[in-house]
Amino acid sequence: MENTQSFIKNNRERFLNELVDLLKIPSVSADAAYKGEVRRTAEEIANFMKEAGAENIEICETAGHPIVYGEKIINASLPTILVYGHYDVQPADPIELWTSPAFEPVIKKTEIHPEGAIFARGACDDKGQMFMHLKAFEAMMKTNDLPCNVKFMIEGEEEIGSENLGIFCKANHTRLAADIILVSDTGMINNETPSITTGLRGLSYLEVEVTGPNRDLHSGLYGGCVANPINVLAKMIGSMHDENNHITIPGFYDKVQELTAAERMQMAKAPFNLENYKKALNLTDIQGEAGYSTIERGSIRPTLDVNGIWGGYTGEGAKTVIPSKAFAKISMRLVPNQVPSEITELFTNYFNSIAPVGVRVKVTPHHGGDAAVTPIDSIGYEAASKACETTFGKKAIPVRSGGSIPIVSMFEKELGLKTVLLGFGLDSDAIHSPNEHFGLFNFYKGIETIPYFYKYFTEMSQN
């Protein structure tokens, strides 16, 4: 791998410039206004695959945004790694909170990234991390160091639930046949402590609607006489946690798998500084479910959070109305054994049961996915751990993430494949938020580490 590493070192500036150009394209999958830009991004990904040396490249149409496929089969007897990533990004809103335009990438030095970080929507999630794989592949191809077969499946709908990815997988079992799936859409503890994500929470995401009067009403004439949907919705949401921040939906915790004391002790070994955590978020204190640490609350415990709430008049100045409707978007992060469809049903039943007289309520499920846990005694994990040890000089720590990547469980169900989550982002990278960024150290370290995963996975698979 010496030639590969030399190639990477000599092409660092070009790799970064190419990523900057990719980040300029606003591939926002959630907004139909950007459909053309999403397509343009897919075409750019296909071009990068071709330039890197992939073959049989295709922009595969779906009912939504396309999936870009490419491969390099050097010997059918060798192992095959299927690389997954996504090129779509979250909306940039709220735009006014960005310190530089979301789709005009800039390099800035920060306390955490003294060597610089690239600020742009999608820098870390997931264009930057997906792009690491294309550049690592290019480096191995240009130096004749590719040790095994590789397939790429880069989608454009991850940020809206990957609705068409499962359909694509079902229809392409042979094309997607592999030994392992490699994904970089997660993070690590810090730049000095490599880690590999071994668990993900599941997700149930839905929207609720509360309707009162048949139109907006004058709050002076009708205030105190009819139910205000916003007031009602706020009370209903507030009742879903008790004084210990325990979720009050009946049956919500029935299938939650409790970790043993030994497992919780292992988790506690991960470096974590509560004061730094609060400082980074500008908080005076934290809160969460009683009886669990901050690390545990963010990884092995289920949650219920309001992601957005609206209704009535929110424009400039005053408009004294009692709104006809109020809305909220709610996500529930789930842990192993909790079934998203069952949790959605429990929520719906409870939400209807606590609705007071005078209003009508509606629950609309959006998307979800199962939690996933990957074994740490697998060849895939061991290869990733050894790759990190090679480039970081220390062993990686297995961690469970609080985030959700529903496609991981889908891959196992549809393709029969385990996934290795080898991410290089940091919690402080502000993904899904204004001022998202990705450290240059992390970008380059990912490109350097990925070829070693190929090397060690191939060697371990053949022993």
ZABA-187596 format. One record per residue (C-alpha): residue in one letter; x, y, z. Coordinates in steps of 0.5 Angstrom, whole numbers, plus 500, padded with zeros to 3 digits. Layout:
// residues N
aXYZ...
//
This chain:
// residues 463
m500500500e506505500n505507493t497508494q499512500s504516496f499517491i494520496k499525499n501528492n494529490r491532497e490539494r486536488f482531492l480537496n479542490e474536487l470536493v469543494d466543487l462537489l459541495k457547491i452543488p445544492s443536492v437537497s433531496a427534500d425540495a423538488a426545486y433542487k431536483g435538477e441539482v440532485r441529478r447533476t450531482a449524480e452525474e458528477i459522481a459517475n464522472f469521478m467513478k470513471e476517472a478513478g477507474a471504475e467500470n460498468i458505471e450507471i446512473c440507475e433511475t428510481a421513482g425518486h432520485p437516481i442511484v449511482y452504481g460502479e464496480k471494479i472486478i479484478n478477480a472473481s475469486l477475491p473478496t468483494i467490498l460494496v461501498y455505500g454512500h449518499y450524495d444528497v444533503q439536508p436543506a440549509d435552513p435556517i440560512e441566516l445562521w450560517t456564517s458563510p453561504a451553505f453552498e459556497p465552501v470555505i476553509k476555516k481554522t477552528e479550535i478543534h480543527p487547527e489545520g482547517a475545516i471545510f464549511a459547507r452543507g454536506a461537507c461531512d454528511d455525507k459528500g465529504q465522507m463518501f468522496m473519501h472512498l472514491k479518492a481512496f479507490e482512485a489511489m489504489m487503482k492508479t498505483n495497482d494496489l487494489p487488493c480485491n473487488v469493489k462495488f459502489m452504490i451511491e444514492g440520492e435519497e438518504e436524507i428523505g428516508s431512502e425510500n427507493l433503495g430497498i426496491f433497488c436492492k431487491a431488484n439487483h441481488t446479483r449485481l450487489a453480491a458482496d462479502i461486506i458493506l463499507v459505510s462512512d456516514t458516522g463519526m469517531i470520538n475525536n481526532e486522537t481517538p479512532s473509533i468504530t460504530t458498532g450500534l445504531r438506534g432505530l427511528s420512527y418519524l411522524e407528523v401530528e396535526v391538531t385541528g380546532p375551529n374551522r378557521d383562524l379566529h380573532s383572539g379577542l372575540y374567541g379567546g377563552c371560549v374555544a380550544n387553541p390548537i397550539n396550546v393543546l398541542a404544547k400540553m399534549i407534547g409536554s405530557m409525553h415525558d414525566e419528571n424523570n424524562h421517562i417517556t409516558i407512552p404505555g408499552f414504549y419500553d416493553k421491548v427495550q433491551e437493558l445492557t448489563a452492568a459489565e457492558r455499561m462499564q465498557m461504554a464508560k471507558a470511552p473518553f468523555n468530558l462533561e464540562n467540555y460537552k456543555k461548553a461546546l453546546n453553550l449549555t449551563d447544564i444537561q438533562g435526560e432520562a434519570g439513571y443514565s449517563t450522557i453517553e448512555r442517553g445518547s446511544i443505548r436509550p430510546t428518545l422522543d423529540v420534537n423536531g419542529i412545531w408550527g401554527g398560527y401567525t409567525g410573520e413580522g409584527a402582530k396578528t392576534v389569532i387563535p389558529s385553526k391548526a397546529f402541527a409538529k414533527i416528532s422523531m423517536r430514536l429506538v434501540p434494539n428489539q423496538v419495532p418502528s411500526e409498533i412504536t408508531e402505533l403505540f404513539t398514535n393510540y396514545f396521542n389520540s387518547i390524550a386529545p381533549v374535547g374540542v379538537r381533532v387530531k391526526v398522526t401521519p407516519h413518515h419513515g423509520g428503520d430498525a436499530a442495528v448492532t454489528p459484532i466486534d468479532s467479525i472479520g469486517y470489524e477486525a479489518a477496520s480496527k487494524a486499519c485505524e491502528t495503522t494510520f492512527g497508531k492506536k486501537a479503535i474503540p467500539v462505540r454505539s451511536g445515537g443516530s439512525i441509519p435505517i439502511v443498515s438493517m435493510f442491507e442485512k435483510e435484503l442482501g444478507l450482508k453485514t455493514v462496517l461503519l467506518g466514519f471519520g466525522l466528529d460530533s462537533d461537525a454540525i451535521h444537519s445544522p448551520n455551519e456544517h463542516f468537515g476537518l481536513f485532517n479527518f478527510y485526509k485520514g479517511i482517504e489514508t485509512i480506507p485502503y488499509f481496510y481493503k488490504y486487511f479485509t482481503e488478507m483475513s478473508q483468505n486465511
//
